[in-house]
Amino acid sequence: MTFQINAWLERPAPKLTISDKSSGMTLLEWKEPQLSRLLDKGGLVASDFGQGTEGDQQALARELFLLCCQD
């Protein structure tokens, strides 16, 4: 399964979603206030979501799934 990360972190109402790239089905979604807490604690860093290789993005998606389990 290949994941697609959509991150809107520098908006007044930040949002982050991870979806299955082939089906488009949303698998994980963070919104306010949970997302702001993660950003404030350093669990998420906006610069991690810049352009990277496909492998980098897949590794980031796995880390986000693990982070979701910790929260």
N, CA, C and O atoms as CSV, one atom per row, in Angstrom:
chain,resi,resn,atom,element,x,y,z
A,1,MET,N,N,0.851,-1.176,0.000
A,1,MET,CA,C,0.000,0.000,0.000
A,1,MET,C,C,0.897,1.239,0.000
A,1,MET,O,O,1.839,1.346,0.784
A,2,THR,N,N,0.586,2.144,-0.875
A,2,THR,CA,C,1.321,3.399,-0.967
A,2,THR,C,C,0.456,4.510,-0.392
A,2,THR,O,O,-0.746,4.584,-0.646
A,3,PHE,N,N,1.096,5.368,0.387
A,3,PHE,CA,C,0.376,6.422,1.081
A,3,PHE,C,C,0.615,7.785,0.446
A,3,PHE,O,O,1.665,8.039,-0.143
A,4,GLN,N,N,-0.372,8.646,0.576
A,4,GLN,CA,C,-0.250,10.039,0.163
A,4,GLN,C,C,-0.484,10.900,1.400
A,4,GLN,O,O,-1.471,10.719,2.114
A,5,ILE,N,N,0.425,11.833,1.648
A,5,ILE,CA,C,0.321,12.736,2.789
A,5,ILE,C,C,-0.108,14.106,2.285
A,5,ILE,O,O,0.498,14.664,1.370
A,6,ASN,N,N,-1.148,14.631,2.888
A,6,ASN,CA,C,-1.593,15.992,2.601
A,6,ASN,C,C,-1.495,16.766,3.903
A,6,ASN,O,O,-2.184,16.453,4.873
A,7,ALA,N,N,-0.643,17.769,3.921
A,7,ALA,CA,C,-0.417,18.536,5.150
A,7,ALA,C,C,-0.634,20.020,4.886
A,7,ALA,O,O,0.025,20.627,4.043
A,8,TRP,N,N,-1.565,20.576,5.622
A,8,TRP,CA,C,-1.833,22.012,5.580
A,8,TRP,C,C,-1.550,22.534,6.981
A,8,TRP,O,O,-2.474,22.730,7.771
A,9,LEU,N,N,-0.286,22.757,7.290
A,9,LEU,CA,C,0.130,23.042,8.665
A,9,LEU,C,C,0.240,24.521,8.977
A,9,LEU,O,O,0.212,24.899,10.148
A,10,GLU,N,N,0.362,25.351,7.990
A,10,GLU,CA,C,0.578,26.770,8.242
A,10,GLU,C,C,-0.673,27.582,7.930
A,10,GLU,O,O,-0.588,28.747,7.541
A,11,ARG,N,N,-1.832,26.958,8.102
A,11,ARG,CA,C,-3.113,27.627,7.927
A,11,ARG,C,C,-3.692,27.953,9.301
A,11,ARG,O,O,-3.252,27.387,10.302
A,12,PRO,N,N,-4.664,28.851,9.364
A,12,PRO,CA,C,-5.311,29.131,10.654
A,12,PRO,C,C,-5.910,27.876,11.294
A,12,PRO,O,O,-5.909,27.753,12.519
A,13,ALA,N,N,-6.411,26.962,10.499
A,13,ALA,CA,C,-6.943,25.687,11.001
A,13,ALA,C,C,-6.135,24.554,10.352
A,13,ALA,O,O,-6.562,24.000,9.339
A,14,PRO,N,N,-4.975,24.204,10.923
A,14,PRO,CA,C,-4.121,23.188,10.307
A,14,PRO,C,C,-4.828,21.836,10.207
A,14,PRO,O,O,-5.717,21.514,10.995
A,15,LYS,N,N,-4.402,21.057,9.213
A,15,LYS,CA,C,-4.999,19.747,8.972
A,15,LYS,C,C,-3.941,18.852,8.327
A,15,LYS,O,O,-3.122,19.314,7.532
A,16,LEU,N,N,-3.971,17.581,8.676
A,16,LEU,CA,C,-3.055,16.605,8.102
A,16,LEU,C,C,-3.845,15.337,7.825
A,16,LEU,O,O,-4.555,14.842,8.700
A,17,THR,N,N,-3.728,14.816,6.628
A,17,THR,CA,C,-4.372,13.548,6.295
A,17,THR,C,C,-3.382,12.616,5.616
A,17,THR,O,O,-2.458,13.045,4.926
A,18,ILE,N,N,-3.604,11.338,5.833
A,18,ILE,CA,C,-2.870,10.297,5.106
A,18,ILE,C,C,-3.930,9.442,4.445
A,18,ILE,O,O,-4.885,9.005,5.087
A,19,SER,N,N,-3.754,9.210,3.158
A,19,SER,CA,C,-4.725,8.405,2.420
A,19,SER,C,C,-4.012,7.327,1.613
A,19,SER,O,O,-2.815,7.414,1.337
A,20,ASP,N,N,-4.784,6.314,1.247
A,20,ASP,CA,C,-4.300,5.265,0.359
A,20,ASP,C,C,-4.207,5.891,-1.030
A,20,ASP,O,O,-5.201,6.382,-1.564
A,21,LYS,N,N,-3.031,5.870,-1.597
A,21,LYS,CA,C,-2.803,6.556,-2.874
A,21,LYS,C,C,-3.644,5.973,-4.006
A,21,LYS,O,O,-4.086,6.718,-4.880
A,22,SER,N,N,-3.872,4.680,-4.015
A,22,SER,CA,C,-4.618,4.082,-5.128
A,22,SER,C,C,-6.127,4.269,-5.003
A,22,SER,O,O,-6.803,4.471,-6.012
A,23,SER,N,N,-6.668,4.206,-3.788
A,23,SER,CA,C,-8.119,4.322,-3.630
A,23,SER,C,C,-8.569,5.722,-3.223
A,23,SER,O,O,-9.729,6.084,-3.419
A,24,GLY,N,N,-7.654,6.511,-2.658
A,24,GLY,CA,C,-8.006,7.835,-2.168
A,24,GLY,C,C,-8.666,7.814,-0.798
A,24,GLY,O,O,-9.004,8.872,-0.266
A,25,MET,N,N,-8.856,6.638,-0.216
A,25,MET,CA,C,-9.508,6.518,1.088
A,25,MET,C,C,-8.638,7.122,2.191
A,25,MET,O,O,-7.454,6.802,2.296
A,26,THR,N,N,-9.230,7.999,3.017
A,26,THR,CA,C,-8.510,8.614,4.121
A,26,THR,C,C,-8.304,7.577,5.220
A,26,THR,O,O,-9.251,6.931,5.667
A,27,LEU,N,N,-7.052,7.429,5.646
A,27,LEU,CA,C,-6.700,6.452,6.674
A,27,LEU,C,C,-6.440,7.101,8.025
A,27,LEU,O,O,-6.656,6.486,9.069
A,28,LEU,N,N,-5.974,8.345,7.999
A,28,LEU,CA,C,-5.632,9.062,9.223
A,28,LEU,C,C,-5.889,10.531,8.983
A,28,LEU,O,O,-5.569,11.061,7.918
A,29,GLU,N,N,-6.470,11.193,9.975
A,29,GLU,CA,C,-6.719,12.621,9.843
A,29,GLU,C,C,-6.526,13.282,11.198
A,29,GLU,O,O,-7.076,12.839,12.206
A,30,TRP,N,N,-5.737,14.348,11.207
A,30,TRP,CA,C,-5.545,15.164,12.402
A,30,TRP,C,C,-6.015,16.572,12.106
A,30,TRP,O,O,-5.725,17.131,11.049
A,31,LYS,N,N,-6.742,17.135,13.052
A,31,LYS,CA,C,-7.190,18.525,12.964
A,31,LYS,C,C,-6.890,19.189,14.299
A,31,LYS,O,O,-6.306,18.585,15.199
A,32,GLU,N,N,-7.307,20.450,14.406
A,32,GLU,CA,C,-7.221,21.170,15.665
A,32,GLU,C,C,-8.051,20.452,16.721
A,32,GLU,O,O,-9.058,19.849,16.350
A,33,PRO,N,N,-7.715,20.468,17.985
A,33,PRO,CA,C,-6.497,20.993,18.606
A,33,PRO,C,C,-5.375,19.957,18.695
A,33,PRO,O,O,-4.242,20.289,19.045
A,34,GLN,N,N,-5.700,18.689,18.372
A,34,GLN,CA,C,-4.709,17.617,18.471
A,34,GLN,C,C,-3.470,17.908,17.627
A,34,GLN,O,O,-2.347,17.677,18.074
A,35,LEU,N,N,-3.667,18.405,16.429
A,35,LEU,CA,C,-2.550,18.688,15.540
A,35,LEU,C,C,-1.664,19.787,16.103
A,35,LEU,O,O,-0.439,19.686,16.032
A,36,SER,N,N,-2.251,20.822,16.655
A,36,SER,CA,C,-1.455,21.907,17.252
A,36,SER,C,C,-0.630,21.398,18.426
A,36,SER,O,O,0.517,21.810,18.602
A,37,ARG,N,N,-1.203,20.507,19.231
A,37,ARG,CA,C,-0.443,19.932,20.359
A,37,ARG,C,C,0.773,19.165,19.852
A,37,ARG,O,O,1.863,19.281,20.413
A,38,LEU,N,N,0.588,18.387,18.801
A,38,LEU,CA,C,1.713,17.626,18.241
A,38,LEU,C,C,2.784,18.543,17.674
A,38,LEU,O,O,3.975,18.276,17.831
A,39,LEU,N,N,2.375,19.610,17.023
A,39,LEU,CA,C,3.338,20.580,16.498
A,39,LEU,C,C,4.060,21.286,17.633
A,39,LEU,O,O,5.274,21.475,17.566
A,40,ASP,N,N,3.333,21.679,18.677
A,40,ASP,CA,C,3.940,22.380,19.811
A,40,ASP,C,C,4.918,21.488,20.580
A,40,ASP,O,O,5.952,21.961,21.050
A,41,LYS,N,N,4.590,20.194,20.707
A,41,LYS,CA,C,5.457,19.250,21.428
A,41,LYS,C,C,6.660,18.812,20.607
A,41,LYS,O,O,7.589,18.204,21.139
A,42,GLY,N,N,6.647,19.120,19.306
A,42,GLY,CA,C,7.758,18.713,18.447
A,42,GLY,C,C,7.580,17.348,17.821
A,42,GLY,O,O,8.486,16.863,17.143
A,43,GLY,N,N,6.433,16.712,18.031
A,43,GLY,CA,C,6.175,15.421,17.407
A,43,GLY,C,C,6.058,15.535,15.897
A,43,GLY,O,O,6.395,14.608,15.160
A,44,LEU,N,N,5.579,16.675,15.452
A,44,LEU,CA,C,5.498,16.991,14.024
A,44,LEU,C,C,6.273,18.267,13.770
A,44,LEU,O,O,6.201,19.215,14.552
A,45,VAL,N,N,7.015,18.289,12.676
A,45,VAL,CA,C,7.780,19.460,12.276
A,45,VAL,C,C,7.416,19.769,10.823
A,45,VAL,O,O,7.546,18.916,9.945
A,46,ALA,N,N,6.964,20.987,10.585
A,46,ALA,CA,C,6.472,21.359,9.257
A,46,ALA,C,C,7.496,21.075,8.156
A,46,ALA,O,O,7.117,20.690,7.050
A,47,SER,N,N,8.772,21.257,8.442
A,47,SER,CA,C,9.796,21.055,7.409
A,47,SER,C,C,9.904,19.590,6.962
A,47,SER,O,O,10.438,19.321,5.886
A,48,ASP,N,N,9.412,18.648,7.759
A,48,ASP,CA,C,9.430,17.234,7.372
A,48,ASP,C,C,8.521,16.950,6.182
A,48,ASP,O,O,8.659,15.924,5.515
A,49,PHE,N,N,7.589,17.864,5.922
A,49,PHE,CA,C,6.598,17.625,4.884
A,49,PHE,C,C,6.959,18.275,3.555
A,49,PHE,O,O,6.128,18.331,2.648
A,50,GLY,N,N,8.182,18.764,3.431
A,50,GLY,CA,C,8.644,19.349,2.173
A,50,GLY,C,C,8.824,18.265,1.131
A,50,GLY,O,O,8.584,17.087,1.394
A,51,GLN,N,N,9.242,18.664,-0.032
A,51,GLN,CA,C,9.441,17.709,-1.109
A,51,GLN,C,C,10.522,16.713,-0.736
A,51,GLN,O,O,11.609,17.100,-0.305
A,52,GLY,N,N,10.234,15.466,-0.896
A,52,GLY,CA,C,11.193,14.397,-0.654
A,52,GLY,C,C,10.954,13.293,-1.661
A,52,GLY,O,O,10.039,13.369,-2.480
A,53,THR,N,N,11.766,12.293,-1.594
A,53,THR,CA,C,11.572,11.161,-2.494
A,53,THR,C,C,10.334,10.382,-2.072
A,53,THR,O,O,9.817,10.575,-0.971
A,54,GLU,N,N,9.870,9.517,-2.931
A,54,GLU,CA,C,8.725,8.655,-2.609
A,54,GLU,C,C,9.036,7.830,-1.358
A,54,GLU,O,O,8.177,7.653,-0.495
A,55,GLY,N,N,10.258,7.334,-1.269
A,55,GLY,CA,C,10.667,6.552,-0.098
A,55,GLY,C,C,10.637,7.381,1.180
A,55,GLY,O,O,10.225,6.890,2.231
A,56,ASP,N,N,11.072,8.635,1.094
A,56,ASP,CA,C,11.033,9.530,2.250
A,56,ASP,C,C,9.599,9.743,2.716
A,56,ASP,O,O,9.324,9.722,3.916
A,57,GLN,N,N,8.689,9.946,1.775
A,57,GLN,CA,C,7.291,10.184,2.114
A,57,GLN,C,C,6.647,8.936,2.724
A,57,GLN,O,O,5.821,9.053,3.630
A,58,GLN,N,N,7.010,7.756,2.244
A,58,GLN,CA,C,6.454,6.520,2.792
A,58,GLN,C,C,6.981,6.291,4.209
A,58,GLN,O,O,6.236,5.844,5.082
A,59,ALA,N,N,8.255,6.594,4.441
A,59,ALA,CA,C,8.819,6.481,5.792
A,59,ALA,C,C,8.143,7.467,6.740
A,59,ALA,O,O,7.865,7.129,7.891
A,60,LEU,N,N,7.877,8.677,6.268
A,60,LEU,CA,C,7.188,9.677,7.074
A,60,LEU,C,C,5.774,9.208,7.410
A,60,LEU,O,O,5.312,9.400,8.535
A,61,ALA,N,N,5.087,8.599,6.455
A,61,ALA,CA,C,3.740,8.083,6.713
A,61,ALA,C,C,3.768,7.014,7.797
A,61,ALA,O,O,2.903,7.000,8.672
A,62,ARG,N,N,4.739,6.131,7.751
A,62,ARG,CA,C,4.855,5.103,8.794
A,62,ARG,C,C,5.095,5.731,10.160
A,62,ARG,O,O,4.503,5.309,11.154
A,63,GLU,N,N,5.959,6.734,10.212
A,63,GLU,CA,C,6.218,7.431,11.474
A,63,GLU,C,C,4.953,8.108,12.003
A,63,GLU,O,O,4.712,8.117,13.210
A,64,LEU,N,N,4.153,8.669,11.109
A,64,LEU,CA,C,2.913,9.328,11.524
A,64,LEU,C,C,1.912,8.309,12.071
A,64,LEU,O,O,1.208,8.596,13.039
A,65,PHE,N,N,1.842,7.136,11.469
A,65,PHE,CA,C,0.960,6.099,12.003
A,65,PHE,C,C,1.405,5.708,13.421
A,65,PHE,O,O,0.568,5.533,14.306
A,66,LEU,N,N,2.703,5.572,13.634
A,66,LEU,CA,C,3.196,5.249,14.968
A,66,LEU,C,C,2.916,6.387,15.952
A,66,LEU,O,O,2.545,6.135,17.099
A,67,LEU,N,N,3.088,7.609,15.523
A,67,LEU,CA,C,2.814,8.760,16.362
A,67,LEU,C,C,1.345,8.792,16.751
A,67,LEU,O,O,1.005,9.160,17.876
A,68,CYS,N,N,0.490,8.414,15.844
A,68,CYS,CA,C,-0.949,8.378,16.108
A,68,CYS,C,C,-1.248,7.361,17.224
A,68,CYS,O,O,-2.131,7.592,18.050
A,69,CYS,N,N,-0.535,6.273,17.247
A,69,CYS,CA,C,-0.748,5.246,18.285
A,69,CYS,C,C,-0.287,5.729,19.658
A,69,CYS,O,O,-0.832,5.302,20.676
A,70,GLN,N,N,0.704,6.606,19.698
A,70,GLN,CA,C,1.226,7.125,20.964
A,70,GLN,C,C,0.339,8.181,21.562
A,70,GLN,O,O,0.296,8.338,22.782
A,71,ASP,N,N,-0.373,8.912,20.723
A,71,ASP,CA,C,-1.151,10.059,21.196
A,71,ASP,C,C,-2.401,9.651,21.921
A,71,ASP,O,O,-3.157,10.509,22.377
